[in-house]
Amino acid sequence: MSKASFQIRDEPLDAKQFELSVRKLADMLAYGQQTSAFLGSGLEFAQSRPYQTGDAVKSIDWRVTGKTGRVHVKEYEAPRRMPVYLLIDTSASMVLSSMRANSKYQIALQIAGALALASLNQSNPVGLLAVGSRQLHAPADNSKQSVLGWINQLRSVSFGESTCVGTKLRALGAQLKQTSLLILLSDLHDPLAAASLRTLAQQHDCAVIHIQDPAETHIPRLGIFRAREAETGVSFTATRHFKRTPSSDPADLAAADISYLRILVGAEFVAPLRHFLSHRLGRRNAA
């Protein structure tokens, strides 16, 4: 991106303030939600069987009892907990910012931390994968201390990371043995991301939170200028009407049953994020 429009924000986030903001956001996302809005958990009906002495009256299956003339009760399977993997784009373009306050990376990390806490509060194990060139892959775990420790490792930023979304998603898919919820937080600069997401969506529940900087959609007050892509180092010439097109089309993602949310840096995102999670809950219940 253009050096003229972007600032490099290299200060690490304050640990205490980061944790407070993450916990506050997790509470805001969970407020008023009686059921998990994005997690695969809960009792599932297994079968009806004849009543036995000691069975609770509240478990009687009145529909089957009425049909057979004999009292039956419902049996349920143990709660199913779906692992949640947070895939955080740590590449160079996530760190560059045209805003004074936040970068794409800071927002991604805050949302990831909040989703991790919300998931753990629903007893869903959480895993973490950095999809830049740094090596950080933490398997799903039920410990808040461990998960927050992994996310804290990402509070420091790097300016030399290339994007590896596509290749790391493919590698993760080959390792997962259980159906999982995969949430990608990225600016979608990797041209291989869409194909990998579509492949994963055949076996897993996938969601994309696409974070964009305002300068990626429009760069004001510039004529013709030279710019350099943060991850690849490739230089190019553009005009003030330059628009950074993401590598993944939301319509294509929707066609593959991949949930999609776009967040613009500088805009309020809590309400859209809550709506996004609630929409996923409604869609899952309808299925």
For each residue, the residues with C-beta under 8 A, 3 or more apart:
1: 5 6 93 96 213 215 216 227 228 229 230 244
2: 5 6 215 219 222 225 226 227 228 238
3: 6 227 228
4: 222 225
5: 1 2 98 215 219 222
6: 1 2 3 96 97 98 213 215
7: 96 97 98 100
8: 95 96 97 159
9: 95 96 97 103 106 157
10: 95 157 159
11:
12: 155 156 157
13: 17 18 106 109 155
14: 17 18
15: 18 19 152 155
16: 19 20
17: 13 14 20 21
18: 13 14 15 21 22 109 110 113 152 155
19: 15 16 22 23 113 148
20: 16 17 23 24
21: 17 18 24 25 110
22: 18 19 25 26 110 113 114 117 148 151
23: 19 20 26 27 114 117
24: 20 21 27 28
25: 21 22 28 29 110 111 113 114 270
26: 22 23 29 30 113 114 115 117 118 121
27: 23 24 30 31
28: 24 25 31 114 270 274
29: 25 26 33 37 114 115 118 270 273 274 277
30: 26 27 33 118 121
31: 27 28
32:
33: 29 30 36 37 277 278 281
34:
35: 42 281
36: 33 39 41 42 118 122 124 281
37: 29 33 274 277 278 280 281
38: 84 115 118 119 181 183 207 277 280 281
39: 36 81 82 84 119 122 124 181
40: 80 81 82 124 179 181 205
41: 36 79 80 81 82 122 123 124
42: 35 36 79 80
43: 76 77 78 79
44: 76 77 80
45: 74 75 76 77
46: 75 76 77
47: 74 75
48: 61 64 72 73 74 75
49: 52 72 73 75
50: 70 71 72 73
51: 55 60 70 71 72 73
52: 49 55 73
53:
54:
55: 51 52 59 60 73
56: 59 73
57: 60
58:
59: 55 56 73 74
60: 51 55 57 65 71 72 73 74
61: 48 64 65 72 73 74
62: 65 66
63: 66 67
64: 48 61 67 68 72
65: 60 61 62 68 69 70 71 72
66: 62 63 69
67: 63 64
68: 64 65 72
69: 65 66
70: 50 51 65
71: 50 51 60 65
72: 48 49 50 51 60 61 64 65 68
73: 48 49 50 51 52 55 56 59 60 61
74: 45 47 48 59 60 61
75: 45 46 47 48 49
76: 43 44 45 46
77: 43 44 45 46 80
78: 43
79: 41 42 43 123
80: 40 41 42 44 77
81: 39 40 41 122 123 124 125
82: 39 40 41 124 178 179 180 181 205
83: 124 125 126 127 140 178 180 181
84: 38 39 115 116 119 124 125 126 127 140 180 181 183
85: 126 127 128 129 140 172 176 180 181 182 183
86: 112 115 116 126 127 128 129 183 185
87: 129 131 165 168 169 172 182 183 184 185 186
88: 108 109 112 128 129 130 131 154 185 186
89: 94 105 108 131 132 163 165 184 185 186 187
90: 94 105 130 131 132 133 134 136 154 157 158 161
91: 94 131 132 133 161 162 163 164 165 189 190 230 231
92: 95 96 132 158 159 160 161 162 230 231
93: 1 96 104 163 187 189 229 230 231
94: 89 90 91 103 104 105 108 132 186 187 211
95: 8 9 10 92 103 104 105 157 158 159 230
96: 1 6 7 8 9 92 93 103 213 230
97: 6 7 8 9 102 103 104 213 265
98: 5 6 7 213 214 215 265
99: 102 103 213 214 265 266
100: 7
101: 266
102: 97 99 106 107 265 266
103: 9 94 95 96 97 99 106 107 213 265
104: 93 94 95 97 107 108 187 211 212 213 265
105: 89 90 94 95 108 109 157
106: 9 13 102 103 109 110
107: 102 103 104 110 111 211 263 265 269
108: 88 89 94 104 105 111 112 185 186 209 211
109: 13 18 88 105 106 112 113 151 154 155
110: 18 21 22 25 106 107 113 114
111: 25 107 108 114 115 185 209 263 269 273
112: 86 88 108 109 115 116 128 151 183 185
113: 18 19 22 25 26 109 110 116 117 148 151
114: 22 23 25 26 28 29 110 111 117 118
115: 26 29 38 84 86 111 112 118 119 183
116: 84 86 112 113 119 120 126 128 147 148 151
117: 22 23 26 113 114 120 121 144 148
118: 26 29 30 36 38 114 115 121 122
119: 38 39 84 115 116 122 124 125 126
120: 116 117 123 124 125 126 142 144 147
121: 26 30 117 118
122: 36 39 41 81 118 119
123: 41 79 81 120 142
124: 36 39 40 41 81 82 83 84 119 120 181
125: 81 83 84 119 120 140 141 142
126: 83 84 85 86 116 119 120 140 141 142 147
127: 83 84 85 86 137 138 139 140 141 180
128: 85 86 88 112 116 136 137 138 147 150 151
129: 85 86 87 88 136 137 138 168 172
130: 88 90 134 135 136 137 154
131: 87 88 89 90 91 163 164 165 168 169 184 186
132: 89 90 91 92 94 158 161 162 163 164
133: 90 91 160 161 162 163 164
134: 90 130 158 161
135: 130
136: 90 128 129 130 150 153 154
137: 127 128 129 130 172
138: 127 128 129 141 146 147 150
139: 127
140: 83 84 85 125 126 127 180
141: 125 126 127 138 146 147
142: 120 123 125 126
143: 146 147
144: 117 120 147 148
145: 148 149
146: 138 141 143 149 150
147: 116 120 126 128 138 141 143 144 150 151
148: 19 22 113 116 117 144 145 151 152
149: 145 146 152 153
150: 128 136 138 146 147 153 154
151: 22 109 112 113 116 128 147 148 154 155
152: 15 18 148 149 155
153: 136 149 150 156
154: 88 90 109 130 136 150 151
155: 12 13 15 18 109 151 152
156: 12 153
157: 9 10 12 90 95 105
158: 90 92 95 132 134 161
159: 8 10 92 95 230
160: 92 133
161: 90 91 92 132 133 134 158 231
162: 91 92 132 133 231 232
163: 89 91 93 131 132 133 189 190 231
164: 91 131 132 133 167 168 190
165: 87 89 91 131 168 169 184 186 188 190 192 193 196
166: 169 170 190 191 192 193 195 196
167: 164 170 171 192 196
168: 87 129 131 164 165 171 172
169: 87 131 165 166 172 173 182 184 193 196 197 200
170: 166 167 173 174 196 199
171: 167 168 174 175
172: 85 87 129 137 168 169 175 176 182 200
173: 169 170 176 196 199 200 203 204
174: 170 171
175: 171 172
176: 85 172 173 180 203 204
177:
178: 82 83
179: 40 82 203 204 205
180: 82 83 84 85 127 140 176 204 205
181: 38 39 40 82 83 84 85 124 204 205 206 207
182: 85 87 169 172 200 204 205 206 207
183: 38 84 85 86 87 112 115 206 207 208 209
184: 87 89 131 165 169 193 197 206 207 208 209
185: 86 87 88 89 108 111 112 209 211
186: 87 88 89 94 108 131 165 189 190 193 208 209 210 211
187: 89 93 94 104 210 211 212 213 216 246
188: 165 193 208 210 246 247 248
189: 91 93 163 186 231 244 246 247
190: 91 163 164 165 166 186 193 247
191: 166 194 247
192: 165 166 167 195 196 247
193: 165 166 169 184 186 188 190 196 197 247 248
194: 191 197 198 247 248 249 252 253
195: 166 192 198 199
196: 165 166 167 169 170 173 192 193 199 200
197: 169 184 193 194 200 201 206 208 248 253 256 258
198: 194 195 201 202 252 253 256 258
199: 170 173 195 196 202
200: 169 172 173 182 196 197 203 204 206
201: 197 198 204 205 206 256 257 258
202: 198 199
203: 173 176 179 200
204: 173 176 179 180 181 182 200 201
205: 40 82 179 180 181 182 201
206: 181 182 183 184 197 200 201 256 257 258 259
207: 38 181 182 183 184 258 259 260 261 280
208: 183 184 186 188 197 248 253 258 259 260 261
209: 108 111 183 184 185 186 261 263 273 276
210: 186 187 188 246 248 250 260 261 262 263
211: 94 104 107 108 185 186 187 262 263 264 265
212: 104 187 216 217 244 246 262 263 264 265
213: 1 6 96 97 98 99 103 104 187 216 264 265
214: 98 99 217 218 264 265 266
215: 1 2 5 6 98 218 219
216: 1 187 212 213 243 244
217: 212 214 243 244 264
218: 214 215 240 241 242 243
219: 2 5 215 222 225 238 240 242
220: 240
221: 240
222: 2 4 5 219 225 239 240
223: 239 240
224: 237 238 239
225: 2 4 219 222 237 238 239 240
226: 2 235 236 237
227: 1 2 3 235 236 237 238 242
228: 1 2 3 233 234 235 236
229: 1 93 232 233 234 235 236
230: 1 91 92 93 95 96 159
231: 91 92 93 161 162 163 189
232: 162 229
233: 228 229
234: 228 229
235: 226 227 228 229
236: 226 227 228 229
237: 224 225 226 227
238: 2 219 224 225 227 242
239: 222 223 224 225 242
240: 218 219 220 221 222 223 225
241: 218
242: 218 219 227 238 239
243: 216 217 218
244: 1 189 212 216 217
245:
246: 187 188 189 210 212 249
247: 188 189 190 191 192 193 194
248: 188 193 194 197 208 210 252 253
249: 194 246 252 253
250: 210 253 254 260 262
251: 254 255
252: 194 198 248 249 255 256
253: 194 197 198 208 248 249 250 256 258 260
254: 250 251 257 258 260
255: 251 252
256: 197 198 201 206 252 253
257: 201 206 254
258: 197 198 201 206 207 208 253 254
259: 206 207 208 276 279 280 283
260: 207 208 210 250 253 254
261: 207 208 209 210 272 273 276
262: 210 211 212 250
263: 107 111 209 210 211 212 267 269 272 273
264: 211 212 213 214 217 267 269
265: 97 98 99 102 103 104 107 211 212 213 214
266: 99 101 102 214
267: 263 264
268: 271 272
269: 107 111 263 264 272 273
270: 25 28 29 273 274
271: 268 274 275
272: 261 263 268 269 275 276
273: 29 111 209 261 263 269 270 276 277
274: 28 29 37 270 271 277 278
275: 271 272 278 279
276: 209 259 261 272 273 279 280
277: 29 33 37 38 273 274 280 281
278: 33 37 274 275 281 282
279: 259 275 276 282 283
280: 37 38 207 259 276 277 283 284
281: 33 35 36 37 38 277 278 284 285
282: 278 279 285 286
283: 259 279 280 286 287
284: 280 281 287
285: 281 282
286: 282 283
287: 283 284
